[in-house]
C-alpha cells in the first residue's frame, strides 16, 4: 500500500469518527423514532396510509433548530413549539378565572370554543399546504397525510377504527382513538381529572384537516377521554347535521351526561343571530316611532279641523298652541325613525325643523326674523332632554310671536343652544326684540299654561331659568 493511500484512509477514519460524534450529538438533541407506525387504520385503506407515512416522514427529516434566530424549520417551513399544558388545562383554568362572573360552565364553553376554532383553522390550513406540497389529489390520499402529520407534530397518534366510512358525501363517518393525545396527557401528567372530555384541539384539528380533504363541513366530538378516567380518547367525526344520530348510538349506554357538539365558529354564528335579533328589534322600534309620529299627526289634523270651525279667537289660539306642542314631539319621532341611533337625535337637525315649523305656523309676513344658532361639541342629544327642550322652544317662540311685537312692528327672535366644554352643561337662550315682560311677572306663579309648562320642563331637565324682560325678553335656561 502506498503512503498516499494510507494517508487517505487515515483521513477518512478521522472524518467517520467526527461524523459519528456529530450523529450521536444530534441523536441526543433530537430523538425521532421512525421504526414504528405513525398511524393505525383499517386494512382496506392501509396501503394509502403507508405511502403517506413515507411522504410525510421524508418531509420531517429536514429538521433545523436555530435558537440564535429563534426559529425551528422543517423542510423550509417555520414551526413553533408550545407547551401542551398551556393549550389545555392551564388555558381553560385561566379562562375560568377571566370569565368567573359567567359561571364555570359558560366560562369553559367560551374557552373550548376558542380552542376548537383555532385548531379547526390550523387543521384546514395545514391540510391545504400539505395537499399542494405532496401533490395529493383524491380525498383519501389527502386525509392520509393528516394523521401522520398529526403524529410527527406531537398532537397524538391516530387509530382509525374499522367501522369508519370516510366517503365524500353526507354519509361521511369516522370513529377513532387518540391514544397519546397531548391534551389528555397534560391533564394526566398534572394529576388533574376533568368532568368532561378535554381534547378540544384534537377534535378541531382533525375535523379541520378532513374538512379540507373532502370538501365537506365536518365536526368531531370526543365521546370518552383519559383525562376523565376513561380507557381511550375516542372521537366521532361526521357532518354536523348527522353527528347527533351517531352519538345517540355510541354514547347512550356509556354516559348520562350531556355531550357537547362543537361547531366551527359557533361564537360567530351566535353573534350573527344576536345582530339579526338586534336589527329586528331596531326595525320594530323604528316602526313604533313612525306610527307614533303618524298618530300624532292625525291628532294634529283633527285639532286643526276642529280649530277651523271655532270662531272664538281665544279658544282657537289654545288649539293652535296644543297643535304646536304635539308637533314638537312628532318631529322627534320622525327624526328617530330616520336615524340609525334610536336613543339620541341630531340636535341641529331637530332644532332647524322645529324652528322652521313654528315660524310657518304664525303669519308674521316676514316682519319677524328668526335666527337659530347651535354650537355644541356633541352632535346628538338624548331623547329625554330633546323632548323637553323642543316643547320649551315651542312655548317661548309662540309667546314671542303672539305677544312680543305690536301689529306691523318688525323684530327678531333669537334661539341659541351652546355647550360648555368645561362642565358639560347646555345653555338654551330664547330672546326677542319686542316690548318685554311686566316687572311683576313671576314664572313660578304665572297663571298662563305656557309659562307653567316651561317652568315644569326646566325642572324636569334639572336646570335653572333666568328671565330678563327689560329690553325685549330673554329666557336663559341651563341644564346638564
C-alpha positions as CSV (number, residue, x, y, z in Angstrom):
1,X,0.0,0.0,0.0
2,X,1.3,3.4,-0.9
3,X,1.9,6.1,1.6
4,X,-0.6,8.3,-0.1
5,X,-3.3,5.6,0.2
6,X,-2.6,5.1,3.9
7,X,-2.9,8.9,4.4
8,X,-6.3,8.9,2.6
9,X,-7.5,6.0,4.7
10,X,-6.4,7.8,7.9
11,X,-8.2,11.0,6.9
12,X,-11.3,9.1,6.1
13,X,-11.3,7.4,9.5
14,X,-11.0,10.8,11.1
15,X,-14.0,12.0,9.2
16,X,-16.0,9.0,10.1
17,X,-15.1,9.5,13.7
18,X,-16.2,13.1,13.6
19,X,-19.5,12.2,11.8
20,X,-20.2,9.5,14.4
21,X,-19.7,12.1,17.2
22,X,-21.9,14.6,15.4
23,X,-24.6,11.9,14.8
24,X,-24.6,10.9,18.5
25,X,-24.9,14.6,19.4
26,X,-27.9,15.1,17.1
27,X,-29.5,11.9,18.5
28,X,-29.3,13.3,22.0
29,X,-30.6,16.7,20.8
30,X,-33.4,15.4,18.6
31,X,-34.9,12.0,19.2
32,X,-37.0,10.8,16.3
33,X,-38.3,7.2,16.4
34,X,-39.5,6.2,13.0
35,X,-39.2,2.4,13.3
36,X,-42.9,2.1,14.4
37,X,-46.1,3.0,12.5
38,X,-47.3,6.6,13.0
39,X,-51.0,5.7,12.3
40,X,-53.3,2.7,12.6
41,X,-56.1,2.3,10.1
42,X,-58.4,-0.4,8.6
43,X,-56.8,-2.9,6.2
44,X,-58.6,-1.7,3.1
45,X,-57.0,1.8,3.3
46,X,-53.7,0.8,4.8
47,X,-51.7,1.0,1.5
48,X,-52.6,4.6,1.0
49,X,-51.6,5.4,4.6
50,X,-48.3,3.5,4.3
51,X,-47.4,5.7,1.3
52,X,-48.4,8.8,3.4
53,X,-46.0,7.7,6.2
54,X,-43.1,7.7,3.7
55,X,-44.0,11.0,2.2
56,X,-44.6,12.8,5.5
57,X,-41.6,11.1,7.1
58,X,-39.3,12.4,4.4
59,X,-40.7,15.8,4.9
60,X,-39.8,15.8,8.6
61,X,-36.2,14.5,8.0
62,X,-35.2,18.1,7.4
63,X,-35.4,19.5,11.0
64,X,-33.3,22.6,11.9
65,X,-33.2,24.3,15.3
66,X,-31.7,27.8,15.2
67,X,-32.1,29.3,18.7
68,X,-29.8,32.2,17.7
69,X,-32.5,33.2,15.2
70,X,-35.4,31.9,17.4
71,X,-36.6,29.6,14.6
72,X,-37.4,26.0,14.0
73,X,-37.6,24.9,10.4
74,X,-38.9,21.7,8.8
75,X,-38.4,21.4,5.1
76,X,-38.2,25.2,4.8
77,X,-41.4,25.7,6.7
78,X,-41.2,27.5,10.1
79,X,-42.7,25.8,13.1
80,X,-43.2,26.8,16.7
81,X,-43.1,24.7,19.9
82,X,-45.8,25.3,22.5
83,X,-46.1,23.6,25.9
84,X,-49.1,21.2,25.8
85,X,-50.4,22.3,29.2
86,X,-50.5,25.9,28.0
87,X,-53.1,24.9,25.4
88,X,-55.1,22.6,27.6
89,X,-55.8,22.6,31.4
90,X,-53.8,25.8,32.1
91,X,-55.6,27.6,29.3
92,X,-59.0,26.5,30.5
93,X,-58.2,27.3,34.1
94,X,-57.2,30.9,33.1
95,X,-60.4,31.3,31.1
96,X,-62.4,30.2,34.1
97,X,-60.9,33.0,36.1
98,X,-61.3,35.6,33.4
99,X,-65.0,34.7,33.0
100,X,-65.7,33.9,36.6
101,X,-68.7,36.2,36.5
102,X,-70.3,34.0,33.9
103,X,-70.1,30.8,35.9
104,X,-67.8,27.8,35.4
105,X,-69.9,26.1,32.7
106,X,-70.2,29.1,30.5
107,X,-66.6,30.0,31.0
108,X,-65.4,26.6,29.9
109,X,-67.7,26.7,26.9
110,X,-66.1,30.0,25.9
111,X,-62.6,28.6,26.3
112,X,-63.4,25.4,24.4
113,X,-65.0,27.3,21.5
114,X,-61.8,29.4,21.2
115,X,-59.6,26.3,21.2
116,X,-61.8,24.4,18.7
117,X,-62.0,27.3,16.3
118,X,-58.2,27.9,16.4
119,X,-57.4,24.2,15.9
120,X,-60.0,23.8,13.1
121,X,-58.5,26.6,11.2
122,X,-55.0,25.2,11.7
123,X,-56.1,21.8,10.5
124,X,-57.6,23.3,7.3
125,X,-54.6,25.4,6.6
126,X,-52.0,22.6,7.3
127,X,-54.1,20.3,5.1
128,X,-54.2,22.7,2.2
129,X,-50.4,23.3,2.5
130,X,-49.6,19.5,2.5
131,X,-52.0,18.7,-0.3
132,X,-50.1,21.1,-2.6
133,X,-46.6,20.1,-1.4
134,X,-47.3,16.3,-1.7
135,X,-49.5,16.8,-4.8
136,X,-52.3,14.8,-3.3
137,X,-55.5,14.7,-5.3
138,X,-58.1,12.3,-4.1
139,X,-59.8,12.7,-0.7
140,X,-58.5,9.5,1.0
141,X,-54.9,10.4,0.0
142,X,-55.4,13.9,1.3
143,X,-56.8,12.5,4.5
144,X,-53.9,10.0,4.9
145,X,-51.3,12.7,5.3
146,X,-53.3,14.2,8.2
147,X,-52.8,11.6,10.9
148,X,-49.1,11.1,10.0
149,X,-48.5,14.9,10.2
150,X,-50.5,14.8,13.5
151,X,-48.2,12.3,14.9
152,X,-44.9,14.0,13.8
153,X,-46.0,17.4,15.2
154,X,-46.8,15.9,18.6
155,X,-50.6,16.2,18.7
156,X,-51.5,12.5,19.0
157,X,-51.2,9.1,17.5
158,X,-54.4,8.3,15.4
159,X,-56.1,4.9,15.4
160,X,-59.0,4.9,12.9
161,X,-61.4,2.1,13.8
162,X,-62.7,-0.4,11.3
163,X,-66.4,0.8,11.3
164,X,-65.3,4.1,9.7
165,X,-66.6,5.0,6.3
166,X,-64.8,8.2,5.1
167,X,-67.0,8.8,2.0
168,X,-67.0,12.2,0.2
169,X,-70.7,12.8,1.0
170,X,-73.1,13.3,3.9
171,X,-72.6,9.7,5.0
172,X,-69.0,10.5,6.0
173,X,-68.3,8.9,9.3
174,X,-65.1,8.2,11.2
175,X,-64.6,6.8,14.6
176,X,-61.1,7.0,16.0
177,X,-58.9,6.9,19.1
178,X,-56.1,9.3,20.0
179,X,-54.1,7.1,22.4
180,X,-51.5,9.7,23.2
181,X,-53.5,13.0,22.9
182,X,-51.3,15.9,24.1
183,X,-54.4,17.5,25.8
184,X,-55.4,14.5,27.9
185,X,-51.8,13.8,28.6
186,X,-51.3,17.3,30.0
187,X,-54.1,16.7,32.5
188,X,-52.8,13.2,33.5
189,X,-49.3,14.5,34.0
190,X,-50.5,17.4,36.1
191,X,-52.5,15.0,38.3
192,X,-55.8,16.7,37.2
193,X,-59.1,15.0,36.5
194,X,-61.8,16.5,34.3
195,X,-65.5,16.1,34.5
196,X,-65.8,16.4,30.7
197,X,-63.7,15.5,27.7
198,X,-60.7,17.8,27.2
199,X,-59.3,17.0,23.8
200,X,-60.9,20.0,22.1
201,X,-58.0,21.0,19.8
202,X,-57.5,17.4,18.8
203,X,-61.2,17.4,17.7
204,X,-60.9,20.7,16.0
205,X,-57.6,20.0,14.1
206,X,-58.7,16.5,12.8
207,X,-62.1,17.8,11.7
208,X,-60.4,20.8,10.0
209,X,-58.0,18.6,8.1
210,X,-60.7,16.2,7.0
211,X,-63.0,19.1,6.0
212,X,-60.3,20.5,3.7
213,X,-59.6,17.0,2.3
214,X,-63.2,16.0,1.5
215,X,-64.7,19.4,0.8
216,X,-67.4,18.7,3.5
217,X,-68.5,20.6,6.6
218,X,-67.4,18.4,9.4
219,X,-67.1,18.4,13.2
220,X,-65.7,15.9,15.7
221,X,-66.9,15.0,19.2
222,X,-64.9,13.3,21.9
223,X,-67.1,10.7,23.5
224,X,-64.5,9.3,26.0
225,X,-61.3,10.8,27.4
226,X,-58.4,9.7,29.5
227,X,-58.5,13.0,31.4
228,X,-61.9,11.8,32.7
229,X,-60.5,8.4,33.7
230,X,-61.7,6.6,30.5
231,X,-59.6,4.0,28.8
232,X,-59.3,5.9,25.5
233,X,-59.7,9.3,24.0
234,X,-62.3,8.4,21.4
235,X,-63.9,10.6,18.8
236,X,-66.6,10.5,16.2
237,X,-66.4,12.7,13.1
238,X,-69.3,13.4,10.8
239,X,-71.3,16.3,9.2
240,X,-72.8,18.4,11.9
241,X,-76.4,17.6,10.9
242,X,-75.7,13.8,11.1
243,X,-73.5,13.5,14.1
244,X,-76.2,13.6,16.7
245,X,-77.7,10.3,15.5
246,X,-74.2,8.7,15.7
247,X,-73.8,10.0,19.2
248,X,-77.1,8.5,20.4
249,X,-75.9,5.1,19.4
250,X,-72.3,5.4,20.8
251,X,-72.9,7.3,24.0
252,X,-76.3,6.3,25.3
253,X,-75.1,3.2,27.2
254,X,-71.9,4.8,28.4
255,X,-72.8,8.1,29.9
256,X,-75.8,10.0,31.3
257,X,-74.2,13.5,30.9
258,X,-74.8,15.9,28.1
259,X,-72.4,15.6,25.1
260,X,-71.3,18.9,23.6
261,X,-71.2,19.1,19.9
262,X,-68.5,21.6,18.8
263,X,-69.4,23.8,15.9
264,X,-66.8,25.7,13.9
265,X,-67.1,29.5,14.5
266,X,-70.0,28.9,16.9
267,X,-69.4,32.3,18.5
268,X,-69.6,34.0,15.1
269,X,-72.9,32.3,14.5
270,X,-74.2,33.4,17.9
271,X,-73.1,37.0,17.2
272,X,-74.8,36.9,13.8
273,X,-78.0,35.7,15.5
274,X,-77.7,38.4,18.1
275,X,-77.1,41.0,15.4
276,X,-80.1,39.8,13.5
277,X,-82.2,40.0,16.7
278,X,-80.9,43.5,17.4
279,X,-81.7,44.5,13.8
280,X,-85.2,43.1,14.1
281,X,-85.8,45.0,17.3
282,X,-84.4,48.2,15.8
283,X,-86.7,47.8,12.9
284,X,-89.7,47.3,15.3
285,X,-88.7,50.3,17.4
286,X,-88.3,52.4,14.2
287,X,-91.8,51.3,13.1
288,X,-93.1,52.3,16.5
289,X,-91.6,55.8,16.2
290,X,-93.1,56.0,12.7
291,X,-96.6,55.0,13.9
292,X,-96.4,57.4,16.9
293,X,-95.4,60.2,14.6
294,X,-98.4,59.3,12.3
295,X,-100.8,59.1,15.2
296,X,-99.6,62.5,16.5
297,X,-100.1,63.9,13.0
298,X,-103.6,62.5,13.0
299,X,-104.3,64.2,16.3
300,X,-102.8,67.5,15.0
301,X,-105.0,67.2,11.9
302,X,-108.2,66.5,14.0
303,X,-107.4,69.6,16.2
304,X,-106.8,71.7,13.0
305,X,-110.1,70.6,11.6
306,X,-111.8,71.5,14.9
307,X,-109.9,74.8,15.1
308,X,-111.2,75.8,11.6
309,X,-114.8,75.7,12.9
310,X,-114.1,77.7,16.0
311,X,-114.9,81.4,15.8
312,X,-113.7,82.4,19.3
313,X,-110.2,83.7,18.8
314,X,-109.1,82.8,22.3
315,X,-110.2,79.2,22.1
316,X,-108.8,78.9,18.6
317,X,-105.4,80.1,19.9
318,X,-105.4,77.4,22.6
319,X,-106.0,74.8,19.8
320,X,-103.0,76.2,17.9
321,X,-100.8,76.1,21.0
322,X,-101.7,72.4,21.6
323,X,-101.0,71.5,18.0
324,X,-97.6,73.1,18.3
325,X,-96.7,71.1,21.4
326,X,-97.8,67.9,19.6
327,X,-95.8,68.8,16.5
328,X,-92.6,69.4,18.5
329,X,-92.9,65.8,19.8
330,X,-93.9,64.4,16.4
331,X,-90.8,65.9,14.8
332,X,-88.6,63.9,17.2
333,X,-90.3,60.6,16.4
334,X,-89.9,61.3,12.7
335,X,-86.2,62.0,13.2
336,X,-85.7,58.9,15.3
337,X,-87.5,56.9,12.6
338,X,-85.0,58.1,10.0
339,X,-82.0,57.8,12.3
340,X,-79.6,54.9,13.0
341,X,-79.4,55.9,16.6
342,X,-82.7,55.1,18.5
343,X,-81.8,56.8,21.7
344,X,-80.2,60.1,20.6
345,X,-81.2,62.5,17.9
346,X,-79.2,65.1,15.9
347,X,-79.8,68.2,17.8
348,X,-79.1,70.7,15.0
349,X,-81.4,69.0,12.5
350,X,-84.1,68.7,15.2
351,X,-84.0,72.4,16.1
352,X,-83.9,73.5,12.5
353,X,-87.1,71.6,11.6
354,X,-88.8,72.7,14.8
355,X,-88.0,76.3,14.5
356,X,-89.0,76.3,10.8
357,X,-92.4,74.7,11.7
358,X,-93.1,77.2,14.5
359,X,-92.2,80.1,12.2
360,X,-94.5,78.8,9.4
361,X,-97.4,78.4,11.9
362,X,-97.6,82.1,12.7
363,X,-98.4,84.5,9.9
364,X,-95.9,87.3,10.6
365,X,-95.5,88.3,6.9
366,X,-91.7,88.3,7.2
367,X,-91.9,91.1,9.8
368,X,-90.2,88.9,12.4
369,X,-86.9,87.4,11.5
370,X,-85.9,84.2,13.3
371,X,-82.3,83.3,13.9
372,X,-81.1,79.9,15.1
373,X,-77.5,79.2,16.4
374,X,-76.3,75.8,17.5
375,X,-72.8,75.5,18.9
376,X,-72.3,72.1,20.7
377,X,-69.5,69.6,20.9
378,X,-71.9,66.7,20.9
379,X,-73.9,66.4,17.7
380,X,-76.6,64.4,19.3
381,X,-78.8,64.8,22.4
382,X,-80.6,62.3,24.5
383,X,-84.3,61.8,23.8
384,X,-85.1,62.6,27.5
385,X,-83.6,66.1,27.0
386,X,-84.7,66.6,23.4
387,X,-88.4,66.5,24.1
388,X,-88.5,69.0,27.0
389,X,-86.1,71.3,25.0
390,X,-88.4,71.2,22.0
391,X,-91.6,72.0,23.9
392,X,-89.8,74.8,25.8
393,X,-88.7,76.4,22.5
394,X,-92.2,75.9,21.1
395,X,-93.8,77.7,24.1
396,X,-91.3,80.6,24.1
397,X,-91.3,81.2,20.4
398,X,-95.1,81.0,20.3
399,X,-95.4,83.6,23.1
400,X,-92.9,85.8,21.3
401,X,-94.9,85.7,18.0
402,X,-98.2,86.4,19.8
403,X,-97.2,88.9,22.5
404,X,-93.8,90.4,21.9
405,X,-94.5,92.7,19.0
406,X,-97.1,95.4,18.2
407,X,-99.1,95.0,15.0
408,X,-96.9,95.8,11.9
409,X,-93.8,96.0,14.2
410,X,-90.6,94.4,12.8
411,X,-88.4,92.4,15.2
412,X,-86.2,89.4,15.7
413,X,-86.4,86.1,17.7
414,X,-83.1,84.5,18.5
415,X,-82.7,80.9,19.6
416,X,-79.2,79.6,20.6
417,X,-78.0,76.4,22.1
418,X,-74.4,76.2,23.3
419,X,-72.5,73.6,25.3
420,X,-69.8,74.5,27.9
421,X,-67.0,72.0,27.4
422,X,-65.6,72.5,30.9
423,X,-68.6,71.5,32.9
424,X,-70.6,69.9,30.1
425,X,-73.7,72.0,30.6
426,X,-76.1,73.2,27.9
427,X,-77.3,76.7,27.7
428,X,-80.5,77.4,25.8
429,X,-81.4,81.1,25.2
430,X,-84.6,82.3,23.6
431,X,-84.8,86.0,23.2
432,X,-86.8,88.6,21.2
433,X,-86.5,92.3,20.5
434,X,-90.1,93.0,21.5
435,X,-91.8,95.1,24.2
436,X,-90.5,93.0,27.1
437,X,-92.3,91.5,30.1
438,X,-94.1,93.1,33.1
439,X,-91.7,93.6,36.0
440,X,-94.2,91.9,38.3
441,X,-94.0,88.5,36.3
442,X,-93.1,85.5,38.5
443,X,-92.6,82.4,36.4
444,X,-93.2,80.2,39.5
445,X,-96.7,81.8,40.0
446,X,-97.7,82.7,36.4
447,X,-101.3,81.9,35.5
448,X,-100.5,81.1,31.9
449,X,-100.3,77.4,30.9
450,X,-97.4,78.1,28.5
451,X,-95.0,79.5,31.2
452,X,-96.2,77.0,33.7
453,X,-95.2,74.3,31.2
454,X,-91.8,75.9,30.7
455,X,-91.1,76.1,34.4
456,X,-92.1,72.4,34.8
457,X,-90.0,71.2,31.9
458,X,-86.9,73.2,33.2
459,X,-87.4,71.3,36.5
460,X,-87.6,68.0,34.5
461,X,-84.3,68.8,32.9
462,X,-82.8,69.5,36.3
463,X,-81.9,73.0,35.1
464,X,-82.4,76.7,36.0
465,X,-84.1,79.5,34.3
466,X,-83.2,83.2,34.3
467,X,-85.6,85.8,32.8
468,X,-84.7,89.3,31.7
469,X,-87.7,91.4,30.4
470,X,-86.4,95.0,30.3
471,X,-85.2,95.3,26.7
472,X,-87.2,92.7,24.9
473,X,-87.5,89.3,26.6
474,X,-84.7,86.9,27.2
475,X,-85.0,83.4,28.7
476,X,-81.7,81.7,29.7
477,X,-82.1,78.0,30.6
478,X,-79.1,76.0,31.8
479,X,-79.1,72.2,32.3
480,X,-76.5,69.4,32.4
